[in-house]
Amino acid sequence: MSEETTNNKDFATRLIHFGAEIDKTTGASSVPIYQASTFHHFDLENPPEFDYSRSGNPTRQALEDYIAMLEGGVRGFAFASGMAAISSAFMILSAGDHVICTEDVYGGTYRLLTTILNRMNIGTTFVDMTDIDEVKAALRPNTKAVFIETPSNPTLKITDIREVAEWAKENGLITMLDNTFMTPYHQRPIEHGIDIVLHSATKFLGGHSDVLAGLAVAANESMAVRLKMIQNGMGSVLSAQESWLLMRGMKTLKARMEASEASARRLAEWLSQHPGIDKVYYPGLADHPRREVHEKQSLGYGAVVSFDVGSGDKAKQLLSKVNIPLVAVSLGAVESILSYPAMMSHASMPREVRLERGITDGLVRYSVGLEDIGDIIADLEQALK
Ligand SMILES: *Cc1c(COP(=O)(O)O)cnc(C)c1O
């Protein structure tokens, strides 16, 4: 516990004092927004550090250094969205390569792999990543990468990061992990052997439902060089304005995560006692499958609770009766967000595939915000009646 406390304390301080928090030339208390597409060459023989904003922008650079430091990687990269970050990371692969991916992966990642990358002749095998034997059985001579999401989305299945990463390393595979749900405050996958950490920063990192952004962090120089070339070559970079706004949100990550998580724990306990609820998914619940694996690799349980109200009709009724949460796609904001995977985030997944993965018609996902937990519970109570 003492080590965790120290880590958390260090992390809290580093969130505020991340290196660029004071502008070196003016002493300004926030990173300047360099709203410029290009940079003057004062001396042709010595080109400037930044020469064109797709290749590099000082505001974006501050954000990229910030996330690299928080995740413990060598270099960070900021993209226009989470999917821009994820699709760019997949550009490391070549035609003919094969990927092993978590089966209940984020819907957009599933769509990317099954409708776009498949046309580039990059094949995917979706596996229950919680079962290492299933992961091993999916290995082919052309397998190049393993894509992990843990806890998975939306049923919060737990993958043993170190176990998969070690096996992948033995087989020369690149490992990528979508850390959106946990954030580096709770989970730092590079410490467990992952090569590339990915984020939809639109969620907890931004935290206010007002910025769309994606981040990637490379664990080593070889990954960093490849990601840099792809980021510059494909050009789906984050703008200076959005980079600034994201940094502004990230400074309060710990305060927001802590408060939301405390409420999420109470919500999960309350839901699991409720007679109208068939099933509750939350890694913090005593009976959540592989909770001990999660506790080994993560410092918290997060703020997303999924639960099954039994049928599509009941789910729709609940969504129409709640007053506190935003009924929407997305998560990880100051306001609570209630979403309906079957018709929202996982609508692009065929129904039978969805059902196989436990994403039933009655499953809803509650991302707990910063409202009073008593009010959140009372609101759900009336909506479930
Ligand atoms: C939202 C989300 C994404 C996609 O990010 P965008 O910013 O919407 O492009 C990827 N992974 C997870 C887990 C997400 O929740």
The ligand as an SDF file (V2000), in Angstrom:
LIG
                    3D

 15 15  0  0  0  0  0  0  0  0999 V2000
  -14.0330    6.2730  -27.5710 C   0  0  0  0  0  0  0  0  0  0  0  0
  -13.0640    5.1620  -27.6120 C   0  0  0  0  0  0  0  0  0  0  0  0
  -12.1930    4.9930  -28.6960 C   0  0  0  0  0  0  0  0  0  0  0  0
  -12.2330    5.8950  -29.9210 C   0  0  0  0  0  0  0  0  0  0  0  0
  -11.8480    7.1910  -29.6270 O   0  0  0  0  0  0  0  0  0  0  0  0
  -12.3850    8.5020  -30.4200 P   0  0  0  0  0  0  0  0  0  0  0  0
  -11.7360    9.6010  -29.6930 O   0  0  0  0  0  0  0  0  0  0  0  0
  -13.8670    8.4830  -30.3090 O   0  0  0  0  0  0  0  0  0  0  0  0
  -11.9410    8.3450  -31.8270 O   0  0  0  0  0  0  0  0  0  0  0  0
  -11.2770    3.9600  -28.6390 C   0  0  0  0  0  0  0  0  0  0  0  0
  -11.2280    3.1210  -27.5940 N   0  0  0  0  0  0  0  0  0  0  0  0
  -12.0560    3.2420  -26.5420 C   0  0  0  0  0  0  0  0  0  0  0  0
  -11.9490    2.2800  -25.4150 C   0  0  0  0  0  0  0  0  0  0  0  0
  -13.0000    4.2510  -26.5120 C   0  0  0  0  0  0  0  0  0  0  0  0
  -13.8330    4.3440  -25.4700 O   0  0  0  0  0  0  0  0  0  0  0  0
  1  2  1  0
  2  3  1  0
  2 14  2  0
  3  4  1  0
  3 10  2  0
  4  5  1  0
  5  6  1  0
  6  7  2  0
  6  8  1  0
  6  9  1  0
 10 11  1  0
 11 12  2  0
 12 13  1  0
 12 14  1  0
 14 15  1  0
M  END
$$$$
